[in-house]
């Protein structure tokens, strides 16, 4: 298995885990209350969602378009 594909899989899994944490945090009662009052999620939840999505996309891109060695 090429090294780039292995790194891509690792980054993809890390991104999916972070997305899971972000989605779980967005359903927490205090997060729901905060969103109801302010109209947006807290900064930490947004970071989990943004970084998780970026890492998942980057992992897929590295697996598909990475240099084959």
ZINOR-V39750 format. One record per residue. OMEGA is omega in radians with two decimals (* if undefined). Layout:
omega=<OMEGA/OMEGA>
This chain:
omega=<3.13/-3.11/-3.13/3.12/3.11/3.09/3.10/3.12/3.14/3.14/3.10/3.14/3.11/3.12/3.13/3.10/3.13/3.06/3.09/3.09/-3.14/3.12/3.09/3.14/-3.12/3.11/3.13/-3.09/-3.14/3.10/3.10/3.10/3.12/3.13/3.11/-3.09/-3.03/-3.12/3.11/3.11/3.09/-3.10/-3.10/3.11/3.12/3.11/3.09/-3.10/-3.09/-3.11/3.10/3.12/3.13/3.14/3.12/3.11/3.11/3.10/3.10/3.14/3.13/3.11/-3.05/-3.01/-3.14/-3.13/-3.14/3.14/*>
